[in-house]
Amino acid sequence: MSSKRKTSGTKEGAKPALVPKLRFPEFREAEGWEETTLNEIADPVTKRAIQGEEDNVLSLSAENGIVLQSEFFGKKVAGDNSERYLKIARNDFVYNDRTTKASTFGTIKRLSKHPGGIVSPIYKCFRFQVDENPVFWEWYFESGIHNKALAGLVNEGARAGRFNISITQFLSTGAWRPGEAEQQTIAECLSSADEVIAAQARKVDALKTHKKGLMQQLFPREGETQPRLRFPEFQNKGEWEERALAEIVEVASGQVDPKEPPYCDSPQIGSENIESNTGKLVNVKSAGEKGVISGNYVFDERHILYSKIRPALNKVAAPAFTGICSADIYPIRPVNGDLLRSYLLYLLLSKKFLEYAIRNSERGKIPKINRDALLTYEALIPSPEEQHRIASCLSSLDTLITAETQKLEALKRHKRGLMQQLFPSPEDAEA
C-alpha cells in the first residue's frame, strides 16, 4: 500500500465514514469507505512528448472517451507544438475542465482503447498508484460523486465555459475509497453491465442497418422502375406506376391560432418532436404547455407529418391522434385509394425521396423544401396490395427496433440506478 495514503483509523472529531446503500454480501460488515484526497493515491502525469512526435495523438470526448485525434477531428492537429503535449499510458486519466451539457464540472476519462499516446497540454492528466483499481475510479468519476469536490474549485476566473483548475488543485480534492477487494468487485459488476449494454446497442444498430438496406431493396433505385427485391406474390407484376405526388396527395393549408381553444389544449408537434429516420414522436406537449403563438396546421390520423426544414434530417411521422403542427411541417394525406397512408410514410423516408428533397431544398441559411417541389416529386407506386405488403414488413421491423431500443434504455436505467446504490453520497457524511 502506498506510503502516501492515510490510515483508515478514525480520529476523534473526524467525519464519519461513508457507506453505500448497496454493498456486496462479503463487504456488508466491512468498515465504511475511507476519506482521502486524490494526491494521496494518484500522481500527476508530467512527461512531455518529443518534438515532432505525432503518433497516437489523442483527444478527450465526453461521449466517446479518449480517442485518436485523427478519428475525432478527421485530422491530427498537434502540429509543431507536439513537444508541449503530455505522454500518457493505458489506464491514465485525462481531465478537461471545460463544461458540457452532460458534464457540469468537466469531463474525466480513462485511457482504455489505446496503449498510449500524447494529449494537448490543455488537459490535466494523472495516474493512480499501483494498488488502486483504475476501472473502479473510472466508474467513481462517472457516478458524479466527485462533482461536489470539483464544485469547490470553481473560481471567478472561469471563462468561455472552462474552469481555471490546475492539476495540483484537481488532485487536492477529497475522495472516498473502499478497500482494494471492494474496488475490484464494483469495477467488475459495472463493467459487466456495460458489456451487456454494448451488446444490446450493437443489436439495435444491426437492426437499423438491416432496415436501411431492406428499404433500399424494396424501393426502386434512381433510374429503375421496379425494386430489386419483391415479395414472391408480386414477382411478375411488372413495373411500378410513376405518379406525381400532386395527383395522389393533399397538403394541408389554412392555419389556426394555437392560443385559442380548442387548439391551445391540442397536442402540438414541431420538428424537434420528430426523431430523425425513425418517425418516433418524442416529448409531445400541448400548444399551451409549449407556449406556441404562431400559426399552426391541423392534422389527424389520416396525415403523414413531413418536416420541410433541413430535409437531410429525414423527419417523417405518422401520428395516431389529432393535433396541430408547426408551419415548418407539412401535413400530407392520400386523396384516393391509389396510395396507402402506411406506404406514404416509408416512401417519404426512402433514400430516393430523401436525396430528391435535399437537392430541391431552397438555398439559404436554413435549407427547406417548398410545397411545389414536394408535390412535383414523381413517385413510383405499386398496387395497393403490394404497398400494404411493403409497409407491413417495414412496420413489423420498426416494432422490433422499438422493442429492442426500449430494452437498451431499460439496461441503461438499471446501470444508472446501480451506480447510485454502489457509490455513497458525500452529503450522507454531512448529515
ABEGO torsion letter per residue (X at the ends): XBAABBBABBBBGBBBBBBBABBBAAAAABBBBBBBBAAAABBBBABBBBBGBABGBBBBBAAAEBBBAAAAAGBBAAEAAAAABBBBBBGBBBBBABBBAABAAEBBBBBAABAEEBBBAABBBBBBBAABBAAAAAAAAAAGAAAAAAAAABBAABBGGBBBBBAAAAAABBBBBBBAAAAAAAAAAAAAAAAAAAAAAAAAAAAAAAAAAAAAAABBBBGBABBABBBAAAAAAEBBBBBBAAAABBBBBEBBBAABOAAAABBBBBAAABBBGAGBBBGBBBAAAAGBABBBBBBBAABBBBBABGAAAGBBBBBABBBBBBAABBBBBBABAABBAAAAAAAAABAAAAAAAAAABBBEABBBBBAAAAAABBBBBBBAAAAAAAAAAAAAAAAAAAAAAAAAAAAAAAAAAAAAAABBBAAAAAX
